[in-house]
Amino acid sequence: MQALSGFKLEIHFVQNIIKDYTHLTSSGKTIILCWIPSHVNIVGNERADTAAKAALSLRMTNMKLPAGELLPQVSQVLP
């Protein structure tokens, strides 16, 4: 959300969001973006925050993983 509000177009992800947003709104769709704070006792947010913090202590690797293999790998880690 912060990158979008500043229109940091050098971030490819931001470019894609702006492109999709423009396409959808010009075709009559209504898009509402909401900021959801990470520390407001929302169970899913708390779990994601805990997982992200735990990942900071993991050793980094240069292993390349095709996107199709990512979901099964994540599913093994998450309960």
DONU-96220 format. One record per residue: residue number from 0; x, z, y of N, C-alpha, C in turn; residue in three letters; chain. Coordinates in nm, 4 decimals, padded with zeros to 6 digits, always signed. Atoms other than C-alpha are relative to their C-alpha. Example, Ala and Ser with C-alpha at 12.3 -4.5 7.8 and 13.67 -1.06 7.14 Angstrom:
! DONU-96220
@bavo 0&n_x +00.0890&n_z +00.0000&n_y -00.1190&ca_x +01.2300&ca_z +00.7800&ca_y -00.4500&c_x +00.0900&c_z +00.0000&c_y +00.1200&logu Ala&drenmar A .
@bavo 1&n_x -00.0820&n_z -00.0060&n_y -00.1190&ca_x +01.3670&ca_z +00.7140&ca_y -00.1060&c_x -00.0770&c_z +00.0730&c_y +00.1090&logu Ser&drenmar A .
! end
This chain:
! DONU-96220
@bavo 0&n_x +00.0830&n_z +00.0000&n_y -00.1181&ca_x +00.0000&ca_z +00.0000&ca_y +00.0000&c_x +00.0879&c_z +00.0000&c_y +00.1251&logu Met&drenmar A .
@bavo 1&n_x -00.0877&n_z -00.0042&n_y -00.1174&ca_x +00.2830&ca_z +00.0799&ca_y +00.2407&c_x +00.0657&c_z -00.1358&c_y +00.0231&logu Gln&drenmar A .
@bavo 2&n_x -00.0615&n_z +00.1318&n_y -00.0136&ca_x +00.4520&ca_z -00.2528&ca_y +00.1685&c_x -00.1010&c_z -00.1009&c_y +00.0528&logu Ala&drenmar A .
@bavo 3&n_x +00.1038&n_z +00.0915&n_y -00.0488&ca_x +00.1237&ca_z -00.4338&ca_y +00.2257&c_x -00.0291&c_z +00.0224&c_y +00.1477&logu Leu&drenmar A .
@bavo 4&n_x +00.0332&n_z -00.0283&n_y -00.1392&ca_x +00.0538&ca_z -00.2562&ca_y +00.5527&c_x +00.1088&c_z -00.0502&c_y +00.0944&logu Ser&drenmar A .
@bavo 5&n_x -00.1095&n_z +00.0494&n_y -00.0819&ca_x +00.3950&ca_z -00.3617&ca_y +00.6808&c_x +00.0269&c_z -00.1480&c_y -00.0205&logu Gly&drenmar A .
@bavo 6&n_x -00.0160&n_z +00.1414&n_y +00.0313&ca_x +00.3597&ca_z -00.7151&ca_y +00.5409&c_x +00.1453&c_z -00.0341&c_y -00.0313&logu Phe&drenmar A .
@bavo 7&n_x -00.1387&n_z +00.0254&n_y +00.0389&ca_x +00.7023&ca_z -00.7003&ca_y +00.3785&c_x +00.0018&c_z -00.1191&c_y -00.0963&logu Lys&drenmar A .
@bavo 8&n_x +00.0147&n_z +00.1221&n_y +00.0786&ca_x +00.6886&ca_z -01.0607&ca_y +00.2604&c_x +00.1195&c_z -00.0305&c_y -00.0885&logu Leu&drenmar A .
@bavo 9&n_x -00.1150&n_z +00.0254&n_y +00.0868&ca_x +01.0341&ca_z -01.0477&ca_y +00.1066&c_x -00.0227&c_z +00.0590&c_y -00.1391&logu Glu&drenmar A .
@bavo 10&n_x +00.0335&n_z -00.0585&n_y +00.1300&ca_x +00.8780&ca_z -00.8486&ca_y -00.1781&c_x -00.0981&c_z -00.0944&c_y -00.0686&logu Ile&drenmar A .
@bavo 11&n_x +00.0799&n_z +00.1005&n_y +00.0707&ca_x +00.7417&ca_z -01.1050&ca_y -00.4282&c_x -00.1383&c_z +00.0548&c_y -00.0369&logu His&drenmar A .
@bavo 12&n_x +00.1261&n_z -00.0641&n_y +00.0378&ca_x +00.4738&ca_z -00.8617&ca_y -00.5463&c_x -00.0976&c_z +00.0014&c_y +00.1178&logu Phe&drenmar A .
@bavo 13&n_x +00.0839&n_z -00.0033&n_y -00.1205&ca_x +00.3426&ca_z -00.8269&ca_y -00.1898&c_x -00.0520&c_z -00.1404&c_y +00.0305&logu Val&drenmar A .
@bavo 14&n_x +00.0431&n_z +00.1375&n_y -00.0231&ca_x +00.3323&ca_z -01.2045&ca_y -00.1501&c_x -00.1159&c_z -00.0369&c_y -00.0920&logu Gln&drenmar A .
@bavo 15&n_x +00.1065&n_z +00.0309&n_y +00.0958&ca_x +00.1206&ca_z -01.2345&ca_y -00.4648&c_x -00.1294&c_z +00.0716&c_y +00.0347&logu Asn&drenmar A .
@bavo 16&n_x +00.1206&n_z -00.0744&n_y -00.0357&ca_x -00.1212&ca_z -00.9640&ca_y -00.3533&c_x -00.0669&c_z -00.0638&c_y +00.1212&logu Ile&drenmar A .
@bavo 17&n_x +00.0570&n_z +00.0611&n_y -00.1208&ca_x -00.1673&ca_z -01.1231&ca_y -00.0107&c_x -00.0627&c_z -00.1351&c_y -00.0338&logu Ile&drenmar A .
@bavo 18&n_x +00.0539&n_z +00.1303&n_y +00.0403&ca_x -00.2168&ca_z -01.4665&ca_y -00.1687&c_x -00.1327&c_z +00.0174&c_y -00.0747&logu Lys&drenmar A .
@bavo 19&n_x +00.1226&n_z -00.0243&n_y +00.0763&ca_x -00.4746&ca_z -01.3329&ca_y -00.4173&c_x -00.1111&c_z +00.0553&c_y +00.0882&logu Asp&drenmar A .
@bavo 20&n_x +00.0975&n_z -00.0584&n_y -00.0926&ca_x -00.6479&ca_z -01.1280&ca_y -00.1479&c_x -00.0619&c_z -00.1098&c_y +00.0873&logu Tyr&drenmar A .
@bavo 21&n_x +00.0477&n_z +00.1090&n_y -00.0856&ca_x -00.6737&ca_z -01.4318&ca_y +00.0797&c_x -00.0910&c_z -00.0949&c_y -00.0775&logu Thr&drenmar A .
@bavo 22&n_x +00.0803&n_z +00.0901&n_y +00.0836&ca_x -00.8040&ca_z -01.6520&ca_y -00.2020&c_x -00.1364&c_z +00.0613&c_y -00.0314&logu His&drenmar A .
@bavo 23&n_x +00.1255&n_z -00.0655&n_y +00.0378&ca_x -01.0666&ca_z -01.4001&ca_y -00.3132&c_x -00.0926&c_z +00.0208&c_y +00.1188&logu Leu&drenmar A .
@bavo 24&n_x +00.0858&n_z -00.0227&n_y -00.1167&ca_x -01.1901&ca_z -01.3125&ca_y +00.0357&c_x -00.0530&c_z -00.1312&c_y +00.0566&logu Thr&drenmar A .
@bavo 25&n_x +00.0485&n_z +00.1287&n_y -00.0515&ca_x -01.2120&ca_z -01.6785&ca_y +00.1371&c_x -00.1064&c_z -00.0607&c_y -00.0915&logu Ser&drenmar A .
@bavo 26&n_x +00.1046&n_z +00.0482&n_y +00.0900&ca_x -01.4305&ca_z -01.7403&ca_y -00.1694&c_x -00.1196&c_z +00.0958&c_y -00.0036&logu Ser&drenmar A .
@bavo 27&n_x +00.1177&n_z -00.0854&n_y -00.0152&ca_x -01.6750&ca_z -01.4692&ca_y -00.0585&c_x +00.0073&c_z +00.1364&c_y -00.0667&logu Gly&drenmar A .
@bavo 28&n_x -00.0148&n_z -00.1311&n_y +00.0649&ca_x -01.5419&ca_z -01.1673&ca_y -00.2495&c_x +00.0365&c_z +00.1054&c_y +00.1034&logu Lys&drenmar A .
@bavo 29&n_x -00.0366&n_z -00.1125&n_y -00.0850&ca_x -01.5115&ca_z -00.8274&ca_y -00.0865&c_x +00.1035&c_z +00.0836&c_y -00.0745&logu Thr&drenmar A .
@bavo 30&n_x -00.1089&n_z -00.0775&n_y +00.0598&ca_x -01.1870&ca_z -00.6428&ca_y -00.1570&c_x +00.0182&c_z +00.1270&c_y +00.0821&logu Ile&drenmar A .
@bavo 31&n_x -00.0243&n_z -00.1273&n_y -00.0670&ca_x -01.1430&ca_z -00.2753&ca_y -00.0760&c_x +00.1240&c_z +00.0623&c_y -00.0641&logu Ile&drenmar A .
@bavo 32&n_x -00.1216&n_z -00.0645&n_y +00.0480&ca_x -00.7960&ca_z -00.1222&ca_y -00.1064&c_x -00.0068&c_z +00.1479&c_y +00.0356&logu Leu&drenmar A .
@bavo 33&n_x +00.0069&n_z -00.1451&n_y -00.0219&ca_x -00.7811&ca_z +00.2545&ca_y -00.1458&c_x +00.1334&c_z +00.0629&c_y -00.0376&logu Cys&drenmar A .
@bavo 34&n_x -00.1196&n_z -00.0785&n_y +00.0304&ca_x -00.4828&ca_z +00.4872&ca_y -00.1309&c_x -00.0439&c_z +00.1202&c_y -00.0816&logu Trp&drenmar A .
@bavo 35&n_x +00.0305&n_z -00.1152&n_y +00.0834&ca_x -00.4952&ca_z +00.7427&ca_y -00.4110&c_x +00.1262&c_z +00.0848&c_y -00.0061&logu Ile&drenmar A .
@bavo 36&n_x -00.1182&n_z -00.0858&n_y +00.0018&ca_x -00.2513&ca_z +01.0301&ca_y -00.3546&c_x +00.0375&c_z +00.0403&c_y -00.1433&logu Pro&drenmar A .
@bavo 37&n_x -00.0431&n_z -00.0312&n_y +00.1358&ca_x -00.0433&ca_z +01.1188&ca_y -00.6574&c_x -00.0138&c_z +00.1470&c_y -00.0372&logu Ser&drenmar A .
@bavo 38&n_x +00.0024&n_z -00.1429&n_y +00.0314&ca_x -00.0783&ca_z +01.4954&ca_y -00.6305&c_x -00.1313&c_z +00.0654&c_y +00.0431&logu His&drenmar A .
@bavo 39&n_x +00.1296&n_z -00.0595&n_y -00.0352&ca_x -00.4487&ca_z +01.5749&ca_y -00.6095&c_x -00.0784&c_z +00.0388&c_y -00.1245&logu Val&drenmar A .
@bavo 40&n_x +00.0607&n_z -00.0456&n_y +00.1250&ca_x -00.5150&ca_z +01.6989&ca_y -00.9617&c_x -00.0876&c_z -00.1037&c_y -00.0674&logu Asn&drenmar A .
@bavo 41&n_x +00.0651&n_z +00.1062&n_y +00.0760&ca_x -00.6330&ca_z +01.3609&ca_y -01.0903&c_x +00.0830&c_z -00.0155&c_y -00.1271&logu Ile&drenmar A .
@bavo 42&n_x -00.0732&n_z -00.0091&n_y +00.1266&ca_x -00.5397&ca_z +01.3799&ca_y -01.4588&c_x +00.0893&c_z -00.1222&c_y -00.0235&logu Val&drenmar A .
@bavo 43&n_x -00.0798&n_z +00.1208&n_y +00.0236&ca_x -00.4237&ca_z +01.0168&ca_y -01.4894&c_x +00.1189&c_z -00.0088&c_y +00.0936&logu Gly&drenmar A .
@bavo 44&n_x -00.1099&n_z +00.0030&n_y -00.0967&ca_x -00.2150&ca_z +01.0422&ca_y -01.1732&c_x +00.1068&c_z +00.1026&c_y -00.0344&logu Asn&drenmar A .
@bavo 45&n_x -00.0950&n_z -00.1049&n_y +00.0366&ca_x -00.0560&ca_z +01.3681&ca_y -01.2831&c_x +00.0831&c_z -00.0421&c_y -00.1214&logu Glu&drenmar A .
@bavo 46&n_x -00.0722&n_z +00.0455&n_y +00.1193&ca_x +00.0342&ca_z +01.2169&ca_y -01.6222&c_x +00.0995&c_z -00.1094&c_y +00.0363&logu Arg&drenmar A .
@bavo 47&n_x -00.0901&n_z +00.1075&n_y -00.0413&ca_x +00.1814&ca_z +00.9068&ca_y -01.4585&c_x +00.1183&c_z +00.0556&c_y +00.0787&logu Ala&drenmar A .
@bavo 48&n_x -00.1056&n_z -00.0618&n_y -00.0798&ca_x +00.3792&ca_z +01.1209&ca_y -01.2138&c_x +00.0999&c_z +00.0722&c_y -00.0902&logu Asp&drenmar A .
@bavo 49&n_x -00.0860&n_z -00.0717&n_y +00.0940&ca_x +00.5146&ca_z +01.3372&ca_y -01.4959&c_x +00.0854&c_z -00.0988&c_y -00.0800&logu Thr&drenmar A .
@bavo 50&n_x -00.0740&n_z +00.1007&n_y +00.0775&ca_x +00.6120&ca_z +01.0286&ca_y -01.6996&c_x +00.1072&c_z -00.0663&c_y +00.0854&logu Ala&drenmar A .
@bavo 51&n_x -00.0976&n_z +00.0639&n_y -00.0892&ca_x +00.7840&ca_z +00.8686&ca_y -01.4004&c_x +00.1185&c_z +00.0920&c_y +00.0264&logu Ala&drenmar A .
@bavo 52&n_x -00.1086&n_z -00.0960&n_y -00.0238&ca_x +00.9841&ca_z +01.1845&ca_y -01.3279&c_x +00.0864&c_z +00.0166&c_y -00.1243&logu Lys&drenmar A .
@bavo 53&n_x -00.0760&n_z -00.0133&n_y +00.1245&ca_x +01.0835&ca_z +01.2158&ca_y -01.6947&c_x +00.0883&c_z -00.1231&c_y -00.0216&logu Ala&drenmar A .
@bavo 54&n_x -00.0768&n_z +00.1232&n_y +00.0185&ca_x +01.2009&ca_z +00.8523&ca_y -01.6960&c_x +00.1252&c_z -00.0031&c_y +00.0854&logu Ala&drenmar A .
@bavo 55&n_x -00.1173&n_z -00.0026&n_y -00.0869&ca_x +01.4449&ca_z +00.9259&ca_y -01.4134&c_x +00.1228&c_z +00.0557&c_y -00.0705&logu Leu&drenmar A .
@bavo 56&n_x -00.1141&n_z -00.0605&n_y +00.0693&ca_x +01.6608&ca_z +01.1242&ca_y -01.6551&c_x +00.0473&c_z -00.0845&c_y -00.1183&logu Ser&drenmar A .
@bavo 57&n_x -00.0394&n_z +00.0850&n_y +00.1121&ca_x +01.6796&ca_z +00.8437&ca_y -01.9134&c_x +00.1177&c_z -00.0891&c_y +00.0380&logu Leu&drenmar A .
@bavo 58&n_x -00.1130&n_z +00.0905&n_y -00.0204&ca_x +01.9872&ca_z +00.6297&ca_y -01.9560&c_x -00.0532&c_z -00.1403&c_y +00.0259&logu Arg&drenmar A .
@bavo 59&n_x +00.0412&n_z +00.1370&n_y -00.0310&ca_x +01.9496&ca_z +00.2840&ca_y -01.8014&c_x +00.0687&c_z -00.0965&c_y -00.0942&logu Met&drenmar A .
@bavo 60&n_x -00.0549&n_z +00.1025&n_y +00.0870&ca_x +02.0057&ca_z -00.0249&ca_y -02.0110&c_x -00.0219&c_z -00.1371&c_y +00.0618&logu Thr&drenmar A .
@bavo 61&n_x +00.0152&n_z +00.1370&n_y -00.0470&ca_x +02.0513&ca_z -00.3942&ca_y -01.9394&c_x -00.0815&c_z -00.0842&c_y -00.0968&logu Asn&drenmar A .
@bavo 62&n_x +00.0777&n_z +00.0714&n_y +00.0997&ca_x +01.8326&ca_z -00.4859&ca_y -02.2368&c_x -00.1147&c_z -00.0754&c_y +00.0675&logu Met&drenmar A .
@bavo 63&n_x +00.1109&n_z +00.0782&n_y -00.0523&ca_x +01.5893&ca_z -00.7655&ca_y -02.1539&c_x -00.1133&c_z +00.0078&c_y -00.1009&logu Lys&drenmar A .
@bavo 64&n_x +00.1159&n_z -00.0158&n_y +00.0863&ca_x +01.2404&ca_z -00.7147&ca_y -02.2922&c_x -00.1083&c_z -00.0945&c_y +00.0488&logu Leu&drenmar A .
@bavo 65&n_x +00.1080&n_z +00.0898&n_y -00.0414&ca_x +00.9847&ca_z -00.9963&ca_y -02.2848&c_x -00.1269&c_z +00.0791&c_y +00.0304&logu Pro&drenmar A .
@bavo 66&n_x +00.1191&n_z -00.0722&n_y -00.0440&ca_x +00.6638&ca_z -00.8887&ca_y -02.1097&c_x -00.0977&c_z +00.0237&c_y -00.1139&logu Ala&drenmar A .
@bavo 67&n_x +00.0924&n_z -00.0145&n_y +00.1121&ca_x +00.4622&ca_z -00.9435&ca_y -02.4287&c_x +00.0341&c_z +00.1165&c_y -00.0916&logu Gly&drenmar A .
@bavo 68&n_x -00.0434&n_z -00.1117&n_y +00.0836&ca_x +00.6642&ca_z -00.6730&ca_y -02.6012&c_x -00.0086&c_z +00.1339&c_y +00.0729&logu Glu&drenmar A .
@bavo 69&n_x -00.0001&n_z -00.1222&n_y -00.0790&ca_x +00.6273&ca_z -00.4203&ca_y -02.3202&c_x -00.1141&c_z +00.0938&c_y -00.0380&logu Leu&drenmar A .
@bavo 70&n_x +00.1154&n_z -00.0858&n_y +00.0282&ca_x +00.2752&ca_z -00.2917&ca_y -02.3962&c_x +00.0140&c_z +00.0758&c_y -00.1315&logu Leu&drenmar A .
@bavo 71&n_x -00.0184&n_z -00.0789&n_y +00.1235&ca_x +00.3463&ca_z -00.2030&ca_y -02.7608&c_x +00.1048&c_z +00.1095&c_y +00.0151&logu Pro&drenmar A .
@bavo 72&n_x -00.1040&n_z -00.1003&n_y -00.0196&ca_x +00.6622&ca_z -00.0193&ca_y -02.6499&c_x -00.0537&c_z +00.1184&c_y +00.0798&logu Gln&drenmar A .
@bavo 73&n_x +00.0572&n_z -00.1057&n_y -00.0824&ca_x +00.4757&ca_z +00.1776&ca_y -02.3819&c_x -00.1023&c_z +00.0780&c_y -00.0816&logu Val&drenmar A .
@bavo 74&n_x +00.1031&n_z -00.0663&n_y +00.0805&ca_x +00.1909&ca_z +00.2521&ca_y -02.6243&c_x +00.0600&c_z +00.0998&c_y -00.0986&logu Ser&drenmar A .
@bavo 75&n_x -00.0654&n_z -00.0934&n_y +00.0920&ca_x +00.4390&ca_z +00.4197&ca_y -02.8589&c_x +00.0411&c_z +00.1285&c_y +00.0725&logu Gln&drenmar A .
@bavo 76&n_x -00.0471&n_z -00.1148&n_y -00.0754&ca_x +00.5528&ca_z +00.6536&ca_y -02.5814&c_x -00.1168&c_z +00.0853&c_y +00.0501&logu Val&drenmar A .
@bavo 77&n_x +00.1141&n_z -00.0729&n_y -00.0556&ca_x +00.2153&ca_z +00.7457&ca_y -02.4305&c_x -00.0952&c_z +00.0462&c_y -00.1097&logu Leu&drenmar A .
@bavo 78&n_x +00.0949&n_z -00.0494&n_y +00.1009&ca_x -00.0312&ca_z +00.9600&ca_y -02.6248&c_x -00.1317&c_z -00.0741&c_y +00.0048&logu Pro&drenmar A .
! end
